[in-house]
Amino acid sequence: MEEVKISRKKPVYAVSPALRKYLRHYEREARMPISYEHLLDFYETLPVMDKHGRDTLWETPIYPPHVQESLYNGLKIIYAELKASGNTRIVEHKYIDRVEYCAFGNTHPFRIRIVNRLNDVYDYFYIKQADASRIYGLELEQIISPNPVNYLVGGQTLVEEHIVGIPGDVFTKSLMYNPDYNPKRIAKEFVKFNERCIITLLGDMRSYNFVVQITPDFDDFQFRIRAIDFDQQFYEGNPKIYRPQYFKDNLAYVQLCMEHLTDRTALQYQQEERSSIVHRVRSERHRIAALRDVSNTEELSTPENVKQLRAGYAAYYENNQYLKCRTMTDIIELNIKNVIRQVKL
């Protein structure tokens, strides 16, 4: 399989006034007692190891006691904003168990574990730098995919809910070949996931950037693949970046599709996903139009990347209309329009 390369120099794009107005209208903006910058006020870190003693690439930041108390109180208030519109009664019996920091990735996130002291039930959420292209990715996921997302933006701080699931790379090593699981259902979901990424320009969906959700049904298990990382939303110029099938990390999923699906059934699943996208776009047409109008005014990639991608999509779809696209947003809009036309045929 040809190696697909990802740019490691993608900048973090600030939240513009126009995008902030959009976020306020759709209730994604909130005032926060602490910011991402406050969490950087640690003096050292310790590596976080998994249960097998391997480095997880996460670190535990060490804060001075007086700083930690203020930060943890602020984090509880942020969690209440994320989960209950600011009702702090839900955190009366909760405490911040630990904070972890990841220097790997564009937005250098913090992962927060919060625990209910009454029953030891815990939850996670994330504090990140507010990257505009990542926010557009979250919004497109909310509108176009079947997966709801929960996040808030305050200043230049982004707060995201934890998306539950088995990391895609872990799933391939320990669960993919479980005899109780129907491999055709897993392959079907990967085809649909691949199609969504192509249409919404969600890049870098290597197996560790998505999770697999497993739901027992009355006679079988259902599967859902969900993206958990939106750092590479419509930035890269290589069309293969937006097709998970081209990443070596996803080879196990590709092989599963080749073994259990024919070209005809794969096309059927692609058409099913396109039809679902059309229904969601129609029901959210005002919101997606507002998102388009805002994002089309911003520079969220490079002119070179836009030229490369529009040429690649023109060749892939055999449609020279792509050559007229000026922005990444134009490419997504044309993708959606083409999907709508295909579903009508």
Secondary structure, 3 states (H helix, E strand, C coil): CCCCCCCCCCCCCCCCHHHHHHHHHCCCECCCCCCHHHHCCCCEEEEEECCCCCEEEEEEEECCHHHHHHHHHHHHHHHHHHHHCCCHHHHCCEEEEEEEEECCCCCCCEEEEEEECCCCCEEEEEEEECCHHHHHHHHHHHHHCCCCCCEEEECCEEEEECCCCEEHHHHHHHCCCCCCCCHHHHHHHHHHHHHHHHHHCECCCCHHHEEEEEEECCCCEEEEEEECCCCCECCCCCHHHHCHHHCHHHHHHHHHHHHHCCHHHHHHHHHHHHHHHHHHHHHCHHHHHHHHHHHCCCCCCCHHHHHHHHHHHHHHHCCHHHHHCCCHHHHHHHHHHHHHHHHHC
